[in-house]
Every structure is written in C-alpha cells, then in structure tokens.
Amino acid sequence: MTVRLRPHHLLCMLTYAGRGYSAAFTAHFDALIARLGSEDILIVAGPDDICAPLMGGPEADDAHCRTPHIEARDSAAARSVASVLQRPVCTGARLTISRSERDRLRAAFKAGTSRAACAGCSWANLCGAIAGADFAGTRLL
C-alpha cells in the first residue's frame, strides 16, 4: 500500500498532534500517520489521502484543497523538503522517510529554513509552537 501525499503535507505531518480538527478527521489523519511506518509515500498533485474526507460532498469543487495558493504552497514545500532530503520531491516521486530523515526535516522546520510553504497558513502559529516545544505530543514517531 501507498500513502498519497501532496508536498506541503510532508511538512504538516511533522507537527501533527491531533489538535484543532474534528474527531472524524483526526481519526483519519491518525490512521494515515500510522501507515507511514510501513508504507511508502507517493507524491501527488492536488488533493491527497489527507484531503480525502473533505472531498466527498457537494462542496468538493470549491474545497480549500483545490485553490491556486495551495498549489503554490505545494511547490514551495517540494523545494524545501527536496533540499533537506537531498532528493527530488515531485509529482510521481516515491519516498520512504527514515527516522533520521524525519529528524532532519523537523530540525529544518524548527529552524525555520523549510517553512516558506507555511506563509499564510492558518495553522502556522500552532505548528511553530509545536516545533518550539521540540515536537512534543506529535503523532508521527
């Protein structure tokens, strides 16, 4: 099996602590995080497995997941993550992120060097606080 992620969700998963979401969305995100330990990641353009619960209703065409500024966020995240991992992060790429790579991604996030994609994100302050607390309580092990 494979977890399908858009590039900016590679950053979101670093600080995900299960706060601020509905119970159903949190359960869904928790299940995806658990799968990352045994499955690879396929980089996709547009809505991914994290977005899936938001894509099922009549509002799906207008969903935040499809807006141009989110596509720009994906481009910035792909560049940042590729720089840290020293490998391409583009649509169609398959990644397995080791614990040491996760630690490098978190160090870059905490230092602020990989947060260009987070500009304008409503979660940026929460994610910054989580990084500042050394990622305590996050679900990605």
Secondary structure, 3 states (H helix, E strand, C coil): CEEEECHHHHHHHHHCCCCCCCHHHHHHHHHHHHHCCCCEEEECCCCCCCCHHHCCCHHHHHCHHHCHHHHHHHHHHHHHHHHHHCCCCCCCCEECCCHHHHHHHHHHHHHCCCCHHHCCCCCHHHHHHHHHCCCCCCCCC
